[in-house]
Each structure stands twice: as C-alpha cells, then as structure tokens.
Amino acid sequence: MGMKDQFQDKAEQLRNKAQEAMGGAKDEASERSQQAQEKAPDEAQRAAQEAQDKFDQDYDA
C-alpha cells in the first residue's frame, strides 16, 4: 500500500466520521423541534388561563 492510498483512506474515514456527526446533529435538532412544538400549545393554554384568572381577579375587585 502506497502513501497515496493511506492518505485517501484517511480522508475517506474522516469524511465518513463527519457525515455521521452531521446526521446525529440533524436528528437531535429534529427531536428538539418536535418537543418544542408539543410544548407550545400547553404553554399557550397556561398563559391564556393565567390572563383570564388575572382578568377575573381584577374584575372582582
């Protein structure tokens, strides 16, 4: 095996490692996005309920 082959193999290994790392990052970003979308309606509903409670409290006073 010549030096050229060794460098080509190393370059290919590094390229594969980088692609795997990027794939993992994409998966993580996708998962975080999905969690945020699931959490958003709950937070919006909670905020609306708090606003309604505050309104009711102010109205009663």
C-alpha positions, 0 to 999 in steps of 0.5 A: 500500500502506497502513501497515496492510498493511506492518505485517501483512506484517511480522508475517506474515514474522516469524511465518513466520521463527519457525515455521521456527526452531521446526521446525529446533529440533524436528528437531535435538532429534529427531536428538539423541534418536535418537543418544542412544538408539543410544548407550545400549545400547553404553554399557550393554554397556561398563559391564556388561563393565567390572563383570564384568572388575572382578568377575573381577579381584577374584575372582582375587585 
